[in-house]
């Protein structure tokens, strides 16, 4: 699977660990992070870059890492068509896919360690959207994105 990944400086060490881990599992991983590891990079810039590439259909999955994962999720969710979920446990990661069809997983390097991050990513990657009772809910999210995109076009 092709997976995009990005981080700000706070998430860089965990990102590098996850790149190695995911490549070891046979995935193709593309790092969209900007600047050097020590260079000041604002997490919104990285989240927007990754989310737009998901929006454009470059790939179906992306991982974003900052201090808490919260800011990355907030920004990625501003891009129409992108559903990002912050998860630091396997159940939430699984539900993000099965119930919400989240294409982007966000995590916080100050919240989660590498071993747990591996487990969270594993559950997220191996879970697929279940549809069923969740399908109409995800459709409503998509409709909200479409309406918002229409509002932006009229500006």
Secondary structure as UniProt FT lines:
FT   STRAND          2..7
FT   HELIX           9..11
FT   HELIX           12..24
FT   TURN            25..26
FT   STRAND          28..31
FT   TURN            37..38
FT   HELIX           43..55
FT   TURN            56..57
FT   STRAND          61..66
FT   HELIX           70..76
FT   TURN            77..78
FT   TURN            80..81
FT   STRAND          84..86
FT   HELIX           90..98
FT   TURN            99..100
FT   STRAND          104..108
FT   TURN            109..111
FT   HELIX           114..126
FT   HELIX           132..134
FT   HELIX           135..153
//
